[in-house]
Every structure is written in C-alpha cells, then in structure tokens.
Amino acid sequence: MWGKDVAFIVLRPQRYTKEFVDASDSLSICVLPESFRKEYSYLGSVSGRDEDKIAKAGLTVVHADEVPYFEEANTVLICRKLYAQPYDPKCFTVDGIDEKWYENDYHTMYICEVEKVLIKK
Ligand SMILES: Cc1cc2nc3c(=O)[nH]c(=O)nc-3n(C[C@H](O)[C@H](O)[C@H](O)COP(=O)(O)O)c2cc1C
C-alpha cells in the first residue's frame, strides 16, 4: 500500500499496549516460536497494567533502531506507523458484528510500514 510493504494491527482502547503504540512513531510485531504457545495465551489474557507479564512469560526486551522487541521471537517486523483510525460502527457492512463483539470499545486500526524484518536462523 502507498508503495510500501505494510502490516495492519488493531487495538482496543482499553489495551495497555495501545498507550505505548500511540506514544511512539514505531512498533514491533513479534512472532514467538511454537514452544511459547502457553506464554502467548498468558500474554493475551492478562494486562501489563496489572502485572509484569513480560518478565513472568520469560521474555527479554531488546531493541532494534530503538524499537523494543522480544529477543525470543523468531520473526520480528520493525514497523513505522503510517495511519491510525478507530473503527466506525457505521461502516460495518453486515449486521451482528457490532452487537456481538463491541461495547463501544472499537478497535483502532493501524497501518504500519514494515521497515525491517528480523528472522532468527
Ligand atoms: C490470540 C489473541 C489475539 C489477540 N489479539 C488482539 C488484537 O488484535 N487486538 C487487541 O486489542 N487485543 C487482542 N487480544 C487481547 C489482548 O491481547 C489482551 O486483552 C491483553 O490482556 C492486553 O494486554 P495489555 O493491556 O497489556 O495490552 C488478543 C488476545 C489473544 C489471546
């Protein structure tokens, strides 16, 4: 898109992660190895506001071009934010999604340029 390699992410307003993403021009998207499946579920069910889940999951934060990522990831996309827009409930093209999935806490969609890809050999 826009002549660039891009990735899309979506974040609900209540996510602690969103505060960091909004406060920075860049972010990383990390793919953990299969052996981290349990930790992945844990990270997706507990907020970093409530506990130090990164340490508890045994993950190590390192940086590439000042962008934080997990050393344990086997693939990392280092990204620059290009666009951010909250979903607009008027834009659903089918019935049911809004009622089923939202209580006025619409995801913000971010389109990010993939500036660097790190792959662990
Ligand atoms: C497999 C999986 C995928 C998830 N994907 C998203 C997502 O794309 N956007 C989002 O806002 N929350 C997503 N979640 C929920 C958050 O990861 C979860 O609410 C987490 O506790 C938020 O932590 P935080 O408050 O530290 O950001 C996902 C959870 C799981 C288990």
Ligand as a Chemical Component Dictionary entry (heavy atoms), coordinates in Angstrom:
data_LIG
# 
_chem_comp.id                   LIG 
_chem_comp.type                 NON-POLYMER 
_chem_comp.pdbx_formal_charge   0 
_chem_comp.three_letter_code    LIG 
# 
loop_
_chem_comp_atom.comp_id 
_chem_comp_atom.atom_id 
_chem_comp_atom.alt_atom_id 
_chem_comp_atom.type_symbol 
_chem_comp_atom.charge 
_chem_comp_atom.model_Cartn_x 
_chem_comp_atom.model_Cartn_y 
_chem_comp_atom.model_Cartn_z 
_chem_comp_atom.pdbx_ordinal 
LIG C1  C1  C 0 -4.776 -14.864 20.323 1  
LIG C2  C2  C 0 -5.116 -13.474 20.841 2  
LIG C3  C3  C 0 -5.120 -12.410 19.950 3  
LIG C4  C4  C 0 -5.455 -11.115 20.402 4  
LIG N1  N1  N 0 -5.483 -10.091 19.502 5  
LIG C5  C5  C 0 -5.813 -8.843  19.920 6  
LIG C6  C6  C 0 -5.838 -7.758  18.990 7  
LIG O1  O1  O 0 -5.567 -7.925  17.789 8  
LIG N2  N2  N 0 -6.161 -6.518  19.464 9  
LIG C7  C7  C 0 -6.467 -6.290  20.780 10 
LIG O2  O2  O 0 -6.767 -5.141  21.152 11 
LIG N3  N3  N 0 -6.456 -7.309  21.687 12 
LIG C8  C8  C 0 -6.127 -8.574  21.283 13 
LIG N4  N4  N 0 -6.118 -9.618  22.176 14 
LIG C9  C9  C 0 -6.438 -9.355  23.587 15 
LIG C10 C10 C 0 -5.251 -8.747  24.336 16 
LIG O3  O3  O 0 -4.048 -9.419  23.983 17 
LIG C11 C11 C 0 -5.483 -8.875  25.845 18 
LIG O4  O4  O 0 -6.628 -8.110  26.185 19 
LIG C12 C12 C 0 -4.289 -8.451  26.674 20 
LIG O5  O5  O 0 -4.554 -8.783  28.020 21 
LIG C13 C13 C 0 -3.987 -6.960  26.551 22 
LIG O6  O6  O 0 -2.857 -6.685  27.336 23 
LIG P1  P1  P 0 -2.371 -5.193  27.584 24 
LIG O7  O7  O 0 -3.439 -4.489  28.410 25 
LIG O8  O8  O 0 -1.091 -5.353  28.380 26 
LIG O9  O9  O 0 -2.168 -4.553  26.263 27 
LIG C14 C14 C 0 -5.774 -10.905 21.765 28 
LIG C15 C15 C 0 -5.745 -11.993 22.666 29 
LIG C16 C16 C 0 -5.418 -13.255 22.206 30 
LIG C17 C17 C 0 -5.398 -14.413 23.190 31 
# 
loop_
_chem_comp_bond.comp_id 
_chem_comp_bond.atom_id_1 
_chem_comp_bond.atom_id_2 
_chem_comp_bond.value_order 
_chem_comp_bond.pdbx_ordinal 
LIG C1  C2  SING 1  
LIG C2  C3  SING 2  
LIG C2  C16 DOUB 3  
LIG C3  C4  DOUB 4  
LIG C4  N1  SING 5  
LIG C4  C14 SING 6  
LIG N1  C5  DOUB 7  
LIG C5  C6  SING 8  
LIG C5  C8  SING 9  
LIG C6  O1  DOUB 10 
LIG C6  N2  SING 11 
LIG N2  C7  SING 12 
LIG C7  O2  DOUB 13 
LIG C7  N3  SING 14 
LIG N3  C8  DOUB 15 
LIG C8  N4  SING 16 
LIG N4  C9  SING 17 
LIG N4  C14 SING 18 
LIG C9  C10 SING 19 
LIG C10 O3  SING 20 
LIG C10 C11 SING 21 
LIG C11 O4  SING 22 
LIG C11 C12 SING 23 
LIG C12 O5  SING 24 
LIG C12 C13 SING 25 
LIG C13 O6  SING 26 
LIG O6  P1  SING 27 
LIG P1  O7  DOUB 28 
LIG P1  O8  SING 29 
LIG P1  O9  SING 30 
LIG C14 C15 DOUB 31 
LIG C15 C16 SING 32 
LIG C16 C17 SING 33 
# 
